[in-house]
Amino acid sequence: MGTDTLRTGAADGADGAAERRREQRGWYFYDWACSVYSTSVLTVFLGPYLTSVAESAADTDGYVHPLGIPVRAGSFFAYSVSLSVIVAVLVMPLVGAAADRSGRKKPLLAAAAYTGAAATTGMFFLDGDRYLLGGLLLVVANAAQSVAMMLYNSYLPQIAPPEERDAVSSRGWAFGYAAGSLVLVVNLVLYTGHDSFGLSESAAVRICLASAGLWWGAFALIPLRRLRDRRTAAREAALPGFRQLAATVRDMRRRPLTLAFLLAYLVYNDGIQTVISQASVYGSEELGLGQSTLIVAVLLVQVLAVAGALALGLARRYGAKRTILGSLVAWTVTLAAGYFLPAGAPVWFFVLAAGIGLVLGGSQALSRSLFSHLVPPGKEAEYFSAYELSDRGMSWLGPLLFGLTYQLTGSYRDAIISLVAFFVIGFVLLARVPVRRAIGDAGNPVPERI
């Protein structure tokens, strides 16, 4: 009987490992599904296109008037993104608490994913002077993306034991960057060759935008089939928006080391997000590079971020914390090199893009996996809502510093080098976090190497 019991236990263990691998593979595919939105829609096509639509609707002074409010046409895209962040800030804590309380994350993930995918697909109808439609669809899609990513990230502690999380998180990021690269190549072929396809430039852009939504919705089916809900003990009712976020922060205060890591992440991630968003401005305005060069650079970042995510995902040798600290040093060196780039030299800009790509994927993937160790069991979605707010909702200091530096000095080189401060301060804050003790304080097992 003892032998039979052992055999049964071994079989259960093997079955459990196989089920876990299957669930992890499904989890990767949500990154594959949604990253196309971030790459093709937000990074490449929507900003310039929505701005042109707003300009076609502007009055003689260059203003549009949503809800009677005068707004410069050139600022409409930025304001729409800001509004989407505010909506996400209100919704994410509420949804995160509801997911943890009910244990039913998958229906909420499906609702957020398909709301975002539908809004993105609807961008096909963004033509003429329909700037208000474009703004509305952007707000809905961006807020839904933030909510869905929060729920998606909260699965990580449940589908991967501590020793696997660095690798699993890195593979997810790699899947996302690979999909972004693949679809961006197809979109660029369509966009640059639109005449040969019998399409206007506007129609080509709208097809590129809508295809991202269709891709998102189609591949989201895979994680929704493979991920499973885990019932939890009933908890208190969810609180509205900011009250729930405040309750989450109060809970974090009982775990100051988790809060300390989140603060470090907020600082250095603000620098990462600002470099991503402002690199094209630096390339076009300071280095005098053309649009095609900038688009190829974005594609290069996406491709090399796959390798970077997988390479830095091998953090078992040095530990996630040390590897992230090393990536912050690499970010600092990359920005310093960018400061000295000669104008009108696309080759060196591609070298800079390669440096960004190699450290981008790994620093983001390992930050997610390290934070997953610091989350108390049963509060995954709630804590990851705060993490997602740090990732998306709080990244405003970097653009502000970049803009102020340029305003005061008139130099984009000074503006780009000013961002080094975020990586230096983030390095110092992260280095001071005793992550092994933080993991134990959160009630989680401490991995052999972290």
QUIQUIPE-V652202 format. One record per backbone hydrogen bond with DSSP energy under -1.0 kcal/mol. CO is the residue of the C=O (numbers start at 1). NH is the residue of the N-H. E is the energy in kcal/mol with one decimal. If there is no record, write none. Layout:
[[CO/NH/E] [CO/NH/E]]
//
This chain:
[[1/5/-2.6] [2/6/-2.3] [3/7/-2.5] [4/8/-2.6] [5/9/-2.7] [6/10/-2.5] [7/11/-2.5] [8/12/-2.8] [9/13/-2.5] [10/14/-2.6] [11/15/-3.1] [12/16/-2.9] [13/17/-2.4] [14/18/-2.4] [15/19/-2.5] [16/20/-2.3] [17/21/-2.4] [18/22/-2.2] [19/23/-2.3] [20/24/-2.5] [21/25/-2.6] [22/26/-1.9] [23/27/-2.3] [24/28/-2.3] [25/29/-1.0] [27/30/-1.6] [28/32/-1.6] [29/33/-1.8] [30/34/-2.7] [31/35/-2.0] [34/37/-1.1] [34/38/-1.0] [35/39/-2.3] [36/40/-2.2] [37/42/-2.0] [38/43/-1.7] [39/44/-1.1] [40/45/-2.4] [41/46/-2.7] [45/49/-1.9] [46/50/-3.4] [47/51/-2.0] [48/52/-1.9] [49/53/-2.1] [50/54/-2.5] [51/55/-2.4] [52/56/-1.7] [59/62/-2.0] [62/73/-2.4] [63/59/-2.7] [64/71/-2.9] [65/68/-1.7] [66/69/-2.3] [71/64/-3.0] [72/75/-1.8] [75/79/-2.5] [76/80/-2.2] [77/81/-2.3] [78/82/-2.2] [79/83/-2.5] [80/84/-2.1] [81/85/-1.7] [82/86/-1.9] [83/87/-2.3] [84/88/-2.3] [85/89/-2.6] [86/90/-1.8] [87/91/-1.9] [88/92/-3.0] [91/95/-2.6] [92/96/-3.0] [93/97/-2.2] [94/98/-2.0] [95/99/-2.5] [96/100/-2.1] [97/101/-2.5] [98/102/-2.3] [99/103/-2.2] [105/109/-2.9] [106/110/-2.7] [107/111/-2.3] [108/112/-2.4] [109/113/-2.9] [110/114/-2.5] [111/115/-1.7] [112/116/-2.3] [113/117/-2.6] [114/118/-2.0] [115/119/-2.1] [116/120/-2.3] [117/121/-2.6] [118/122/-2.1] [120/123/-1.3] [121/124/-1.7] [122/125/-1.8] [123/126/-1.7] [125/127/-1.5] [127/130/-1.8] [129/131/-1.9] [130/134/-1.9] [131/135/-2.7] [132/136/-2.5] [133/137/-2.6] [134/138/-2.2] [135/139/-2.4] [136/140/-2.4] [137/141/-2.8] [138/142/-2.8] [139/143/-2.2] [140/144/-2.4] [141/145/-2.3] [142/146/-1.9] [143/147/-2.2] [144/148/-2.8] [145/149/-2.5] [146/150/-1.9] [147/151/-1.9] [148/152/-2.8] [149/153/-2.9] [150/154/-1.5] [152/155/-1.3] [153/156/-1.6] [155/158/-1.4] [155/159/-1.6] [156/160/-1.3] [161/164/-2.2] [164/168/-2.6] [165/169/-3.0] [166/170/-2.1] [167/171/-2.3] [168/172/-2.0] [169/173/-2.1] [170/174/-2.5] [171/175/-2.7] [172/176/-2.0] [173/177/-2.6] [174/178/-2.4] [175/179/-2.3] [176/180/-2.5] [177/181/-2.3] [178/182/-2.5] [179/183/-2.6] [180/184/-1.9] [181/185/-2.1] [182/186/-1.7] [183/187/-2.9] [184/188/-2.6] [185/189/-2.0] [186/190/-2.1] [187/191/-3.0] [188/192/-2.8] [189/193/-1.6] [191/194/-1.1] [193/197/-1.1] [194/199/-2.9] [195/198/-1.6] [200/204/-2.3] [201/205/-2.2] [202/206/-2.4] [203/207/-2.1] [204/208/-2.2] [205/209/-2.5] [206/210/-2.5] [207/211/-2.6] [208/212/-1.2] [209/213/-1.1] [210/214/-2.2] [211/215/-2.6] [212/216/-2.4] [213/217/-2.5] [214/218/-2.5] [215/219/-2.5] [216/220/-1.4] [219/222/-1.0] [220/224/-1.8] [221/225/-1.3] [222/226/-1.8] [223/227/-2.9] [240/243/-1.5] [240/244/-1.6] [241/245/-2.0] [242/246/-2.7] [243/247/-2.1] [244/248/-2.4] [245/249/-2.5] [246/250/-2.4] [247/251/-2.1] [248/252/-2.3] [249/253/-1.7] [251/254/-1.1] [252/255/-2.5] [255/259/-1.7] [256/260/-2.2] [257/261/-2.0] [258/262/-2.2] [259/263/-2.1] [260/264/-2.1] [261/265/-2.8] [262/266/-2.6] [263/267/-1.9] [264/268/-2.4] [265/269/-2.7] [266/270/-1.3] [267/271/-1.4] [268/272/-1.9] [269/273/-3.0] [270/274/-1.9] [271/275/-2.3] [272/276/-2.3] [273/277/-2.2] [274/278/-2.4] [275/279/-1.6] [278/282/-2.5] [279/283/-2.5] [280/284/-2.5] [281/285/-2.9] [282/286/-1.4] [282/287/-1.5] [283/289/-2.2] [287/344/-3.1] [290/294/-1.9] [291/295/-2.4] [292/296/-2.2] [293/297/-2.0] [294/298/-2.1] [295/299/-2.2] [296/300/-2.3] [297/301/-2.3] [298/302/-2.1] [299/303/-2.4] [300/304/-2.5] [301/305/-1.9] [304/308/-2.7] [305/309/-2.7] [306/310/-2.0] [307/311/-2.8] [308/312/-2.6] [311/314/-1.5] [313/315/-1.5] [315/319/-3.8] [319/323/-2.0] [320/324/-2.6] [321/325/-2.5] [322/326/-2.3] [323/327/-2.0] [324/328/-2.0] [325/329/-1.6] [326/330/-2.0] [327/331/-2.4] [328/332/-2.0] [329/333/-2.3] [330/334/-2.4] [331/335/-2.3] [332/336/-2.2] [333/337/-2.3] [334/338/-2.3] [335/339/-1.7] [338/341/-1.2] [345/349/-1.4] [346/350/-2.4] [347/351/-1.7] [348/352/-2.1] [349/353/-2.5] [350/354/-2.3] [351/355/-2.1] [352/356/-2.3] [353/357/-2.6] [354/358/-2.3] [355/359/-1.4] [356/360/-2.2] [357/361/-1.2] [359/363/-2.0] [360/364/-1.9] [361/365/-2.5] [362/366/-2.6] [363/367/-1.3] [364/368/-1.9] [365/369/-2.0] [366/370/-2.6] [367/371/-2.2] [368/372/-1.6] [371/374/-1.5] [376/379/-1.9] [379/383/-2.6] [380/384/-2.6] [381/385/-1.4] [382/386/-1.1] [383/387/-2.0] [384/388/-2.7] [385/389/-2.0] [386/390/-2.0] [387/391/-2.2] [388/392/-3.1] [389/394/-1.5] [394/396/-2.2] [396/400/-1.8] [397/401/-2.9] [398/402/-2.8] [399/403/-2.8] [400/404/-2.8] [401/405/-2.6] [402/406/-2.0] [403/407/-2.5] [404/408/-2.4] [405/409/-2.3] [406/410/-3.0] [411/415/-1.6] [412/416/-2.5] [413/417/-2.1] [414/418/-1.4] [417/420/-1.6] [418/421/-1.4] [419/422/-1.1] [420/424/-2.3] [421/425/-2.6] [422/426/-2.1] [423/427/-2.0] [424/428/-2.2] [425/429/-2.6] [426/430/-2.7] [427/431/-2.7] [428/432/-1.1] [430/433/-1.7] [433/435/-1.5] [434/438/-2.2] [435/439/-2.5] [436/440/-1.9] [437/441/-2.5] [438/442/-1.4] [439/444/-2.0] [440/443/-1.4] [450/321/-1.8]]
//
